[in-house]
Amino acid sequence: MIAVLDYGIGNLGSVLKAFRHVGATATLVGSPQAARDADALVVPGDGAFGAAMEEIERRGFGDLLRGAAAEGRPVLGICIGMQILFEESSEHGRHAGLGLLPGRVTRIETGLPVPHMGWNRLRQVRPHALFTDVPDRAHVYFVHSYKCEADPSVLLATTDYDGAVAAIVGQGSVLGVQFHPEKSQSVGLALIRNYVALVREEVRA
């Protein structure tokens, strides 16, 4: 079972529907207790980093996610859910993240429109099972004003927005995507399908 964490923020319905569309058993959970036996944890989200972290900690999901990462249980962050995997953010002040990945979140500084909104290409930086049947330079859908300055060791894919921007990151069982796979049509569904396959392999191991 894949637990989609409901912490009061995020595009939960679309994420849940996308996982179910590819055949996954996915459930919205509103408490750490309800997610204790889940095979994987998914953190969707939109909005501000600080507000998202406040709700995650208040509801007890912070300890759940740190514990899951420590024991090697799969964790996937989507959009803000990816950003909170990192150590800190400068959005509206300084806010600590979960610290599951090395790096920090900063505002996109560019002469281009911010937020970065719309379709953009993924450039695969290193091979990963998440990219099975997903061609390099495939288009996915972004909506964000802040970017992850990720340590190069965790970069799996970037996109170009007046320079390289982290689009997919991962280390061990922890993965994050800056874009919205649930809004990225066939490519997004392929990525979700591949993630579900990774979770199933982990369960069988």
C-alpha positions in Angstrom: 0.0 0.0 0.0 1.2 3.5 -0.9 0.3 6.2 1.6 -0.3 9.7 0.2 0.1 12.0 3.2 -2.8 14.4 3.8 -1.3 17.3 5.8 -3.9 19.8 4.7 -1.9 21.2 1.8 -1.6 19.9 -1.8 -3.2 18.6 -4.9 -4.1 15.3 -3.1 -7.0 14.1 -5.3 -5.1 14.2 -8.6 -2.0 12.5 -7.0 -4.1 9.7 -5.6 -6.0 9.2 -8.9 -2.7 9.0 -10.8 -1.3 6.3 -8.6 -4.6 4.3 -8.8 -4.6 4.8 -12.6 -1.4 2.8 -12.9 -2.7 0.0 -10.7 -1.3 0.9 -7.3 -3.1 0.5 -4.0 -3.0 4.1 -2.8 -4.7 5.6 0.2 -4.9 9.1 1.7 -3.7 9.1 5.3 -4.1 11.8 7.8 -2.0 10.5 10.6 1.3 8.7 11.2 -0.5 5.8 12.7 -2.5 5.3 9.5 0.7 5.2 7.5 2.7 3.0 9.8 2.3 -0.2 7.7 2.5 1.5 4.3 5.1 0.2 1.8 5.9 3.7 0.6 5.1 7.3 1.6 4.2 10.1 -0.9 4.4 13.7 0.1 2.5 15.9 -2.5 2.1 19.6 -2.0 1.9 23.2 -3.3 2.2 26.5 -1.5 4.9 27.8 0.8 7.7 25.8 2.3 7.3 27.1 5.9 3.6 26.4 6.0 4.1 22.9 4.6 6.8 22.0 7.2 4.7 23.5 10.0 1.8 21.2 9.2 4.0 18.2 8.6 5.7 18.6 12.0 2.4 19.4 13.8 0.7 16.3 12.5 3.7 14.0 13.4 4.6 13.3 9.8 8.1 14.7 10.2 9.2 11.9 12.5 7.4 9.4 10.3 9.3 10.5 7.2 12.7 10.6 8.9 12.1 7.2 10.4 11.0 5.8 7.0 14.1 7.2 5.3 16.4 5.8 8.0 15.0 2.3 7.6 15.1 2.4 3.8 11.3 2.6 3.2 10.5 4.4 -0.1 9.7 8.1 0.2 8.6 10.3 -2.7 8.2 14.1 -2.5 6.3 16.0 -5.2 6.7 19.8 -5.8 6.8 21.3 -2.3 7.0 17.7 -1.1 10.4 17.5 -2.9 11.6 20.8 -1.5 11.0 19.8 2.1 13.2 16.8 1.7 16.2 19.2 1.8 17.9 20.9 4.7 16.4 24.4 4.6 14.6 27.0 2.6 14.9 30.8 2.3 11.2 31.2 1.3 9.7 34.0 3.5 12.5 33.7 6.0 14.7 30.7 7.0 12.9 27.4 7.5 14.4 24.0 8.3 13.4 21.1 6.1 13.5 17.4 6.8 17.2 17.1 6.0 16.8 13.9 4.1 18.8 15.2 1.1 21.8 17.6 1.0 21.0 21.1 -0.3 18.8 24.1 0.2 15.9 25.8 -1.4 16.2 29.3 -2.9 14.1 31.6 -5.0 14.5 31.4 -8.8 16.5 34.5 -9.8 16.0 35.1 -13.5 14.7 37.6 -16.0 12.1 35.1 -17.1 8.7 35.0 -15.6 8.4 33.6 -12.0 6.8 31.3 -11.1 8.2 28.9 -13.6 4.9 27.6 -14.9 4.3 25.2 -17.8 5.8 22.4 -19.8 9.6 22.0 -19.9 12.0 19.2 -20.8 13.7 16.8 -18.4 17.4 16.2 -19.0 18.4 12.9 -17.4 21.7 13.4 -15.6 22.3 9.7 -14.6 20.6 6.4 -15.2 17.8 5.4 -12.8 15.0 2.8 -12.9 12.6 5.7 -12.7 13.4 6.5 -16.3 12.4 3.2 -17.8 10.6 3.8 -21.1 10.9 7.6 -20.5 12.9 9.3 -23.2 15.5 11.9 -22.4 14.2 15.4 -23.0 10.6 14.4 -22.3 8.2 17.2 -21.3 6.7 17.5 -17.9 4.6 20.2 -16.2 6.2 22.6 -13.6 4.7 25.3 -11.3 7.3 26.7 -8.8 9.0 29.9 -7.7 11.7 28.3 -5.7 14.3 25.8 -6.7 16.4 23.2 -5.0 20.2 23.8 -4.9 20.9 20.1 -4.6 24.2 18.5 -4.0 25.3 17.1 -7.3 25.4 13.6 -5.8 21.6 13.5 -5.6 20.8 15.0 -9.0 19.0 12.6 -11.3 17.5 15.0 -13.8 17.4 18.8 -14.5 15.4 21.2 -16.5 16.5 24.4 -18.1 15.0 27.7 -16.9 17.7 30.3 -17.6 20.1 27.7 -16.3 19.9 24.2 -14.9 17.3 23.6 -12.2 16.9 20.4 -10.2 13.9 18.4 -11.5 14.4 14.9 -10.0 16.6 14.1 -7.1 17.2 10.9 -5.2 19.4 9.2 -2.6 18.8 5.6 -1.6 15.0 5.1 -0.9 14.3 8.9 -1.0 13.2 10.5 -4.3 11.7 13.8 -5.2 10.3 15.5 -8.3 9.9 19.2 -8.7 7.2 19.0 -11.4 3.7 17.6 -11.1 3.7 14.0 -12.6 -0.1 13.9 -12.0 -0.4 16.8 -14.5 2.2 15.6 -16.9 0.1 13.2 -19.0 1.7 10.1 -20.4 5.2 10.9 -19.2 4.0 11.6 -15.7 2.1 8.4 -15.6 5.1 6.5 -16.8 7.2 7.9 -14.0 4.6 7.1 -11.5 4.3 3.6 -12.9 8.1 3.2 -12.6 8.0 4.4 -9.0 5.3 1.9 -8.1 7.5 -0.9 -9.7 10.4 0.3 -7.6 8.2 0.0 -4.4 7.1 -3.5 -5.4 10.7 -4.6 -5.9 11.5 -3.2 -2.5 8.6 -5.1 -0.9 9.7 -8.3 -2.5 13.4 -7.9 -1.5 
